[in-house]
Every structure is written in C-alpha cells, then in structure tokens.
C-alpha cells in the first residue's frame, strides 16, 4: 500500500515538499519535549501527570504546561556541616 501525505492531509498540498520537513520537525519536537516532561514527572513522583502525558499527544502543549507550571524546580540544599570531633582521652 502506497502512503501519500497529500492524499491523507490535502491541506498540506500547497506546501509541497516543505510539508514533509514540517511533519518531521513536529515529530522530533513532540518526542523531545514529551521525553523531558515524562522524565520530570517520573522524578517528581507525579504518576497522574506521567500517565496523562504518556497517553495524550498534544504536540508539546500539555508537556510545556507541566514543565513550566507544575514540575517543581530542583532544590539545591547546602551540605550538612561536619560534626565536631569527639575527644577521645583525658585533656592535658
């Protein structure tokens, strides 16, 4: 079976060969942003967001909403101070 992008999506016909480039860019964009959003949702323990983002394909719209609106930024914590040494004998 021969697949033709312009037969399936006739509104892309005026774009010509640029339509193939556009579809490729959109696919790559969607995969990249979805991967980032899924990774952040998994690391933050947001299982509902993870499932939603995994199932729904929105060309990155919901993914961007999650990344910039709901994913908490990484918190930088200061290292704990080293404990004071315990004296091990009589003080002289």
Buried (B, 14 or more C-beta within 10 A) or exposed (E): EEEEEBEEEEEBEEBEEEBEEEBEEEEEEBEEBBEBBBEBBBEBEBEEBBEBBEEEEEEBEBBBBBBEEEBEEEEEEEEEEEEEEEEEEEEE
